[in-house]
Amino acid sequence: MELIILRRMVVISTILGAVLGVITVIPIINTLSFFVVLFLSAPVVIAYMTKYNMIGIFDIKETLISGAIIGFISFIGFSITFVPLAGIIGLVYKDSFYLGISNLFKEGGFFIVLLMVIFTAVLAGALMNAFSALLYYHIKNYFFRDNINNEILKNENIDYEIRE
């Protein structure tokens, strides 16, 4: 995988994770946005990058690796925005849902919170997004294989001459 594609992937998934971290603080849609960051961030980023021709056609191995990278980075971006906001809300409103996060900072310290975030990012973020990226890859190949092959064949930059 090229370094430029990896950088773009990291930037887009960090932005997606940070936006979802801010949205998750809203009580009405917090479950939906947390579901998106855990399961759907890799297919969203891969579809976005494919739509704007930032990446080419992936095989299964590249899809799994990129899904795991996107999942890990988006969960880290999510945690960077969500954990401090939830801690502040827990300190201000003692009856809130986020009191546990502020108590975790008080009792456990920053190192324990950091370990929990990294452990959750590896297990939940990377693993689940690698699987959802794999599902996205198979669904895309099953339903849109003819469109992808026709677009490749219509490309006029391909040299069809076979030289010896």
Contacts in CASP RR format, 6 or more apart in sequence:
PFRMAT RR
TARGET T0000
AUTHOR 0000-0000-0000
METHOD contacts of the structure
MODEL  1
MELIILRRMVVISTILGAVLGVITVIPIINTLSFFVVLFLSAPVVIAYMT
KYNMIGIFDIKETLISGAIIGFISFIGFSITFVPLAGIIGLVYKDSFYLG
ISNLFKEGGFFIVLLMVIFTAVLAGALMNAFSALLYYHIKNYFFRDNINN
EILKNENIDYEIRE
1 62 0 8 1.000
1 65 0 8 1.000
1 66 0 8 1.000
5 49 0 8 1.000
5 54 0 8 1.000
5 55 0 8 1.000
6 69 0 8 1.000
8 49 0 8 1.000
8 54 0 8 1.000
9 45 0 8 1.000
9 49 0 8 1.000
9 55 0 8 1.000
9 66 0 8 1.000
9 69 0 8 1.000
9 70 0 8 1.000
9 73 0 8 1.000
10 69 0 8 1.000
10 73 0 8 1.000
12 45 0 8 1.000
12 48 0 8 1.000
12 49 0 8 1.000
13 41 0 8 1.000
13 42 0 8 1.000
13 45 0 8 1.000
13 69 0 8 1.000
13 70 0 8 1.000
13 71 0 8 1.000
13 73 0 8 1.000
13 74 0 8 1.000
14 73 0 8 1.000
14 74 0 8 1.000
14 76 0 8 1.000
14 77 0 8 1.000
16 37 0 8 1.000
16 41 0 8 1.000
16 44 0 8 1.000
16 45 0 8 1.000
16 74 0 8 1.000
17 37 0 8 1.000
17 41 0 8 1.000
17 74 0 8 1.000
17 75 0 8 1.000
17 77 0 8 1.000
17 78 0 8 1.000
17 81 0 8 1.000
18 77 0 8 1.000
18 78 0 8 1.000
18 80 0 8 1.000
18 81 0 8 1.000
20 33 0 8 1.000
20 34 0 8 1.000
20 36 0 8 1.000
20 37 0 8 1.000
20 41 0 8 1.000
20 74 0 8 1.000
20 78 0 8 1.000
21 33 0 8 1.000
21 37 0 8 1.000
21 77 0 8 1.000
21 78 0 8 1.000
21 81 0 8 1.000
21 82 0 8 1.000
21 85 0 8 1.000
22 81 0 8 1.000
22 82 0 8 1.000
22 85 0 8 1.000
23 29 0 8 1.000
23 30 0 8 1.000
23 33 0 8 1.000
24 30 0 8 1.000
24 33 0 8 1.000
24 34 0 8 1.000
24 37 0 8 1.000
24 78 0 8 1.000
24 82 0 8 1.000
25 82 0 8 1.000
25 85 0 8 1.000
25 86 0 8 1.000
25 89 0 8 1.000
25 98 0 8 1.000
26 33 0 8 1.000
27 97 0 8 1.000
36 44 0 8 1.000
37 74 0 8 1.000
37 75 0 8 1.000
37 78 0 8 1.000
37 125 0 8 1.000
38 75 0 8 1.000
38 124 0 8 1.000
38 125 0 8 1.000
38 128 0 8 1.000
38 129 0 8 1.000
39 128 0 8 1.000
39 129 0 8 1.000
39 132 0 8 1.000
40 129 0 8 1.000
40 132 0 8 1.000
41 70 0 8 1.000
41 71 0 8 1.000
41 74 0 8 1.000
41 75 0 8 1.000
41 125 0 8 1.000
41 129 0 8 1.000
42 66 0 8 1.000
42 67 0 8 1.000
42 68 0 8 1.000
42 70 0 8 1.000
42 71 0 8 1.000
42 74 0 8 1.000
42 129 0 8 1.000
42 130 0 8 1.000
42 132 0 8 1.000
42 133 0 8 1.000
42 136 0 8 1.000
43 132 0 8 1.000
43 133 0 8 1.000
43 135 0 8 1.000
43 136 0 8 1.000
45 70 0 8 1.000
45 74 0 8 1.000
46 55 0 8 1.000
46 58 0 8 1.000
46 63 0 8 1.000
46 66 0 8 1.000
46 67 0 8 1.000
46 70 0 8 1.000
46 133 0 8 1.000
46 136 0 8 1.000
47 136 0 8 1.000
48 54 0 8 1.000
49 55 0 8 1.000
50 56 0 8 1.000
57 148 0 8 1.000
58 66 0 8 1.000
58 137 0 8 1.000
60 134 0 8 1.000
60 137 0 8 1.000
63 133 0 8 1.000
63 134 0 8 1.000
63 136 0 8 1.000
63 137 0 8 1.000
64 130 0 8 1.000
64 133 0 8 1.000
64 134 0 8 1.000
65 130 0 8 1.000
66 133 0 8 1.000
67 126 0 8 1.000
67 129 0 8 1.000
67 130 0 8 1.000
67 132 0 8 1.000
67 133 0 8 1.000
68 126 0 8 1.000
68 127 0 8 1.000
68 129 0 8 1.000
68 130 0 8 1.000
68 133 0 8 1.000
69 126 0 8 1.000
70 129 0 8 1.000
70 133 0 8 1.000
71 121 0 8 1.000
71 125 0 8 1.000
71 126 0 8 1.000
71 128 0 8 1.000
71 129 0 8 1.000
71 130 0 8 1.000
72 121 0 8 1.000
72 122 0 8 1.000
72 125 0 8 1.000
72 126 0 8 1.000
72 129 0 8 1.000
74 125 0 8 1.000
74 129 0 8 1.000
75 117 0 8 1.000
75 120 0 8 1.000
75 121 0 8 1.000
75 124 0 8 1.000
75 125 0 8 1.000
75 126 0 8 1.000
76 117 0 8 1.000
76 118 0 8 1.000
76 121 0 8 1.000
79 117 0 8 1.000
79 120 0 8 1.000
79 121 0 8 1.000
83 101 0 8 1.000
83 113 0 8 1.000
83 117 0 8 1.000
86 98 0 8 1.000
86 101 0 8 1.000
86 102 0 8 1.000
87 98 0 8 1.000
87 101 0 8 1.000
87 102 0 8 1.000
87 105 0 8 1.000
88 102 0 8 1.000
89 96 0 8 1.000
89 98 0 8 1.000
89 102 0 8 1.000
90 96 0 8 1.000
90 98 0 8 1.000
90 99 0 8 1.000
90 100 0 8 1.000
90 101 0 8 1.000
90 102 0 8 1.000
91 102 0 8 1.000
93 99 0 8 1.000
104 112 0 8 1.000
104 113 0 8 1.000
104 116 0 8 1.000
105 113 0 8 1.000
141 148 0 8 1.000
152 158 0 8 1.000
END
